[in-house]
């Protein structure tokens, strides 16, 4: 249980760090919108590389472009 709590705490810290960056880059976004964009992007990056049919290099390039658009272009 303690390990799970620690992992969740680290995940929250990680999201907070990225939220600060996104708030500076896109100051017009509300906090709830930033959270949706961040969590959606993390989900994309954490799950897709394992199921994408592209090569690792191609998948990385594609996912990086998608993540950038998801975060800042909405």
Backbone as CSV, one residue per row, in Angstrom:
resi,resn,N_x,N_y,N_z,CA_x,CA_y,CA_z,C_x,C_y,C_z
1,UNK,0.809,-1.200,0.000,0.000,0.000,0.000,0.856,1.270,0.000
2,UNK,1.886,1.302,0.824,2.747,2.483,0.911,3.420,2.762,-0.435
3,UNK,3.825,1.718,-1.131,4.466,1.896,-2.436,3.473,2.525,-3.414
4,UNK,2.246,2.043,-3.402,1.223,2.605,-4.297,0.980,4.084,-4.004
5,UNK,0.931,4.420,-2.736,0.735,5.824,-2.348,1.899,6.680,-2.840
6,UNK,3.087,6.157,-2.701,4.288,6.886,-3.144,4.259,7.100,-4.653
7,UNK,3.893,6.066,-5.395,3.824,6.172,-6.859,2.780,7.209,-7.263
8,UNK,1.609,7.166,-6.651,0.566,8.146,-6.967,1.028,9.565,-6.636
9,UNK,1.729,9.719,-5.532,2.265,11.039,-5.179,3.260,11.537,-6.208
10,UNK,4.128,10.661,-6.663,5.106,11.044,-7.690,4.405,11.391,-9.001
11,UNK,3.369,10.636,-9.335,2.617,10.938,-10.551,1.966,12.315,-10.451
12,UNK,1.395,12.638,-9.298,0.787,13.962,-9.109,1.837,15.064,-9.239
13,UNK,3.009,14.847,-8.672,4.092,15.840,-8.783,4.496,16.040,-10.236
14,UNK,4.580,14.954,-10.970,4.953,15.003,-12.384,3.930,15.823,-13.173
15,UNK,2.644,15.567,-12.930,1.588,16.318,-13.610,1.665,17.795,-13.221
16,UNK,1.935,18.094,-11.972,2.043,19.491,-11.534,3.192,20.210,-12.225
17,UNK,4.300,19.529,-12.398,5.444,20.127,-13.105,5.034,20.475,-14.538
18,UNK,4.433,19.517,-15.220,4.007,19.759,-16.590,2.907,20.810,-16.667
19,UNK,2.027,20.849,-15.659,0.973,21.848,-15.636,1.575,23.254,-15.567
20,UNK,2.615,23.420,-14.783,3.281,24.717,-14.708,3.871,25.134,-16.045
21,UNK,4.469,24.189,-16.735,5.037,24.481,-18.056,3.931,24.856,-19.031
22,UNK,2.864,24.039,-19.055,1.774,24.307,-19.988,1.087,25.638,-19.680
23,UNK,0.970,25.978,-18.416,0.360,27.265,-18.032,1.181,28.436,-18.558
24,UNK,2.501,28.296,-18.576,3.355,29.373,-19.107,3.276,29.438,-20.631
25,UNK,3.199,28.289,-21.273,3.175,28.248,-22.736,1.810,28.672,-23.277
26,UNK,0.754,28.263,-22.576,-0.619,28.549,-23.015,-1.387,29.205,-21.866
27,UNK,-1.107,30.466,-21.568,-1.702,31.108,-20.387,-3.219,31.271,-20.450
28,UNK,-3.813,31.148,-21.620,-5.263,31.308,-21.732,-6.042,30.043,-21.358
29,UNK,-5.350,28.922,-21.200,-6.034,27.682,-20.844,-6.410,27.693,-19.365
30,UNK,-7.584,27.181,-19.063,-7.982,27.046,-17.662,-7.287,25.822,-17.060
31,UNK,-7.250,25.771,-15.751,-6.628,24.627,-15.079,-7.308,23.314,-15.458
32,UNK,-8.651,23.234,-15.494,-9.267,21.971,-15.908,-8.908,21.575,-17.344
33,UNK,-8.830,22.538,-18.248,-8.464,22.201,-19.623,-7.022,21.717,-19.694
34,UNK,-6.134,22.348,-18.942,-4.739,21.878,-18.925,-4.667,20.448,-18.406
35,UNK,-5.416,20.152,-17.360,-5.397,18.798,-16.785,-5.865,17.770,-17.806
36,UNK,-6.948,18.071,-18.529,-7.450,17.142,-19.548,-6.400,16.939,-20.634
37,UNK,-5.800,18.029,-21.087,-4.779,17.920,-22.135,-3.575,17.108,-21.651
38,UNK,-3.139,17.375,-20.426,-1.975,16.672,-19.895,-2.257,15.188,-19.711
39,UNK,-3.351,14.860,-19.056,-3.649,13.458,-18.788,-3.918,12.687,-20.075
40,UNK,-4.573,13.335,-21.040,-4.791,12.695,-22.336,-3.483,12.434,-23.064
41,UNK,-2.587,13.409,-23.008,-1.283,13.254,-23.662,-0.463,12.165,-22.985
42,UNK,-0.467,12.143,-21.663,0.268,11.083,-20.955,-0.285,9.713,-21.322
43,UNK,-1.605,9.605,-21.406,-2.219,8.333,-21.793,-1.789,7.909,-23.184
44,UNK,-1.776,8.854,-24.093,-1.339,8.588,-25.467,0.096,8.075,-25.484
45,UNK,0.964,8.786,-24.808,2.386,8.431,-24.841,2.702,7.152,-24.075
46,UNK,1.944,6.874,-23.030,2.239,5.691,-22.218,1.704,4.398,-22.798
47,UNK,0.659,4.445,-23.605,0.064,3.204,-24.077,0.350,2.886,-25.541
48,UNK,0.362,3.866,-26.386,0.446,3.632,-27.822,1.752,2.996,-28.296
49,UNK,2.910,3.338,-27.760,4.138,2.747,-28.299,4.155,1.218,-28.249
50,UNK,3.378,0.632,-27.370,3.380,-0.820,-27.248,2.444,-1.502,-28.236
51,UNK,1.535,-0.753,-28.834,0.585,-1.365,-29.757,0.654,-0.794,-31.170
52,UNK,1.450,0.239,-31.385,1.536,0.868,-32.706,2.269,-0.041,-33.683
53,UNK,1.766,-0.148,-34.904,2.428,-1.004,-35.890,3.665,-0.378,-36.535
54,UNK,3.935,0.890,-36.283,5.083,1.574,-36.883,6.370,1.146,-36.180
55,UNK,7.491,1.422,-36.844,8.774,1.175,-36.190,8.890,2.090,-34.990
56,UNK,9.793,1.797,-34.099,9.947,2.609,-32.893,10.269,4.056,-33.244
57,UNK,11.146,4.283,-34.210,11.510,5.652,-34.594,10.321,6.383,-35.194
58,UNK,9.587,5.696,-36.085,8.417,6.329,-36.693,7.341,6.609,-35.646
59,UNK,7.104,5.653,-34.759,6.099,5.838,-33.718,6.484,7.019,-32.825
60,UNK,7.754,7.140,-32.483,8.206,8.248,-31.652,7.965,9.590,-32.309
61,UNK,8.267,9.673,-33.584,8.066,10.920,-34.334,6.580,11.266,-34.405
62,UNK,5.771,10.289,-34.738,4.329,10.509,-34.863,3.729,10.921,-33.523
63,UNK,4.082,10.191,-32.465,3.520,10.471,-31.143,3.974,11.832,-30.612
64,UNK,5.222,12.202,-30.872,5.702,13.516,-30.422,4.899,14.631,-31.091
65,UNK,4.635,14.496,-32.381,3.852,15.513,-33.095,2.419,15.560,-32.570
66,UNK,1.837,14.382,-32.325,0.468,14.337,-31.795,0.396,14.953,-30.398
67,UNK,1.390,14.651,-29.578,1.406,15.172,-28.213,1.507,16.688,-28.210
68,UNK,2.365,17.224,-29.049,2.499,18.676,-29.126,1.185,19.320,-29.538
69,UNK,0.540,18.754,-30.550,-0.751,19.317,-30.987,-1.796,19.209,-29.881
70,UNK,-1.830,18.079,-29.195,-2.817,17.893,-28.119,-2.602,18.893,-26.984
71,UNK,-1.370,19.200,-26.700,-1.078,20.093,-25.599,-1.314,21.564,-25.929
72,UNK,-0.912,21.996,-27.097,-0.911,23.434,-27.352,-1.863,23.909,-28.446
73,UNK,-2.373,23.009,-29.261,-3.225,23.473,-30.366,-4.707,23.228,-30.127
74,UNK,-5.014,22.217,-29.339,-6.373,21.877,-28.959,-7.385,22.118,-29.993
